[in-house]
Amino acid sequence: MQKNASLTTPAAIRKMVRAGDYSGNTSGFAPGFVQANLVILPKQYAFDFLQFSQANPKSCPIIASSRLPGVADMPSVGEDIDIRSDLPRYRVFKHGQMVEEVTDITRHWRDDLVTFLIGCSFSFEEALIAAGLEIRNISEQKNVPMYVTNMACQSAGIFHANMVVSMRPMKPADAIRAIQICSRFPNVHGAPVHFGDPAAIGIKDINKPEFGDAVTIKEGEVPVFWACGVTPQVAIANAAPDFCITHSPGHMLITDIPNSKMAAL
């Protein structure tokens, strides 16, 4: 499935993913609709994770959670969603270590699992494009680059981490415009947390992201950094719960929620 699949509906994309017909990243797909990061934890860790997310809303803005442990549907964000198969790629963690990357987690499913959906920066990219700003990861058909920073999140329970950020290069004037636009979207990471010198936030090599793909930074552009929903994966590695499932970075759940509903007017 090529990126022209972005012209189809969220339900149609989820159907293709569930059928195993697509397992790539979802950057640029389903413009107009919210995409979500995923964290699935056993019930015993769910309250600690909820507290961690509430304490760090820039990195972990929760847009939905499962109604009961063990249920695989998410009716609050879309019709006929099966959280076990409707993301292109998942990561399975045991004791904080990733042990497997898969396209379906049905065989890993348990009755005690609690699902959290976290807002994704892909959602505000539509607003930036509408304002005439280029999104380099989309124009180069790559996954957005993501980096672990030296900016500490607030700890909660067993969870603690430094913030992960996503990066999009822009001219300084466009960066200011991006701040103005993204401030309207607090539920999908909001305004950038930094722009300019990567070393100021602990990034040693802008061309070597920990997650995603490097993109071109042209002359006269500066890197612009947003809080990223991959932050929980670092928190999970640090906390080392006995079991956890997340999305693979850049491989999101595409919901039926319009991006317009995420905007703070």
CORZIPE-V705438 format. One record per pair of residues at least 12 apart in sequence whose ideal C-beta (glycine too) atoms are under 6 Angstrom apart, sorted by sequence separation. I is the first residue (numbers start at 0). GAP is how many residues later the second one is. D is the distance in whole Angstrom. If there is no record, write none. Layout:
BEGIN
I/GAP/D ; I/GAP/D
END
This chain:
BEGIN
63/12/5 ; 71/12/5 ; 89/12/5 ; 150/12/4 ; 178/12/5 ; 63/13/5 ; 148/13/6 ; 178/13/6 ; 232/13/5 ; 88/14/6 ; 147/14/6 ; 148/14/5 ; 0/15/6 ; 89/15/5 ; 147/16/5 ; 148/16/6 ; 12/17/6 ; 205/17/6 ; 145/18/6 ; 146/18/6 ; 84/19/5 ; 210/19/6 ; 229/19/5 ; 9/20/5 ; 145/20/5 ; 174/20/5 ; 0/21/4 ; 83/21/5 ; 5/22/5 ; 83/22/5 ; 143/22/5 ; 144/22/5 ; 5/23/5 ; 9/23/5 ; 5/24/6 ; 2/25/5 ; 5/25/6 ; 83/25/6 ; 197/25/6 ; 42/26/5 ; 195/26/5 ; 194/27/5 ; 194/29/4 ; 193/31/5 ; 82/32/5 ; 135/32/6 ; 191/32/5 ; 192/32/6 ; 134/33/6 ; 135/33/6 ; 191/33/6 ; 191/34/5 ; 192/34/5 ; 188/37/5 ; 211/37/6 ; 188/38/5 ; 210/38/4 ; 211/38/6 ; 69/41/4 ; 132/41/5 ; 68/43/5 ; 68/45/5 ; 120/45/5 ; 65/48/6 ; 168/48/4 ; 65/49/4 ; 170/49/6 ; 174/49/5 ; 127/50/6 ; 130/50/6 ; 150/50/6 ; 170/50/6 ; 171/50/6 ; 64/51/5 ; 169/51/6 ; 148/52/4 ; 149/52/3 ; 168/52/4 ; 63/53/4 ; 127/53/6 ; 148/53/5 ; 61/54/6 ; 62/54/5 ; 126/54/5 ; 168/54/5 ; 169/54/5 ; 61/56/6 ; 62/56/5 ; 146/56/5 ; 166/56/5 ; 167/56/5 ; 59/58/5 ; 60/58/4 ; 123/58/5 ; 166/58/5 ; 164/60/4 ; 165/60/5 ; 123/61/5 ; 146/62/5 ; 147/62/5 ; 165/62/4 ; 145/63/5 ; 146/63/6 ; 164/63/5 ; 123/64/5 ; 144/64/4 ; 162/64/6 ; 163/64/4 ; 22/65/5 ; 122/65/4 ; 145/65/4 ; 21/66/6 ; 22/66/5 ; 145/66/5 ; 163/66/4 ; 17/67/5 ; 144/67/5 ; 163/67/4 ; 17/68/5 ; 45/68/4 ; 118/68/5 ; 120/68/5 ; 143/68/5 ; 162/68/6 ; 16/69/6 ; 42/69/5 ; 118/69/4 ; 142/69/4 ; 144/69/6 ; 41/70/5 ; 142/70/5 ; 144/70/6 ; 160/70/6 ; 163/70/6 ; 16/71/5 ; 42/71/6 ; 141/71/4 ; 13/72/4 ; 39/73/5 ; 40/73/6 ; 141/73/6 ; 160/73/4 ; 160/74/4 ; 187/74/5 ; 39/75/5 ; 139/75/6 ; 186/75/5 ; 158/76/4 ; 38/77/5 ; 160/77/6 ; 184/77/5 ; 136/78/5 ; 159/78/5 ; 184/78/6 ; 185/78/6 ; 135/79/4 ; 183/79/5 ; 22/80/5 ; 158/80/5 ; 183/80/5 ; 35/81/4 ; 36/81/4 ; 157/81/4 ; 145/82/5 ; 36/83/5 ; 35/84/6 ; 145/84/5 ; 34/85/4 ; 34/87/4 ; 34/88/6 ; 33/89/5 ; 26/95/6 ; 30/95/5 ; 55/97/5 ; 55/98/6 ; 54/99/4 ; 54/101/5 ; 145/103/6 ; 51/104/4 ; 58/104/5 ; 50/105/4 ; 120/105/5 ; 50/106/6 ; 51/107/4 ; 142/107/4 ; 47/109/3 ; 119/109/6 ; 26/110/6 ; 27/110/4 ; 47/110/5 ; 26/111/6 ; 47/111/6 ; 117/111/4 ; 26/117/6 ; 24/118/4 ; 60/126/5 ; 119/132/5 ; 125/133/5 ; 122/136/5 ; 122/139/6 ; 104/140/6 ; 95/141/5 ; 92/143/6 ; 95/144/3 ; 94/145/5 ; 94/147/6 ; 100/147/6 ; 93/149/6 ; 92/151/4 ; 91/153/6 ; 89/155/6 ; 90/155/5 ; 90/157/5 ; 88/159/4 ; 86/160/5 ; 88/162/4 ; 87/163/4 ; 86/164/6 ; 86/166/5 ; 58/168/4 ; 57/169/4 ; 58/172/4 ; 59/172/6 ; 77/177/5 ; 76/178/4 ; 77/178/4 ; 76/180/6 ; 36/192/3 ; 38/193/5 ; 44/196/5 ; 41/201/6 ; 40/203/5 ; 39/205/4 ; 38/207/5 ; 37/208/6 ; 37/209/4 ; 36/210/6 ; 35/216/6 ; 34/217/4 ; 35/217/5 ; 34/219/5 ; 35/219/6 ; 33/221/5 ; 33/223/4 ; 29/224/5 ; 24/225/4 ; 33/225/6 ; 24/226/6 ; 25/226/5 ; 31/227/6 ; 12/241/5 ; 9/244/4 ; 9/246/5
END
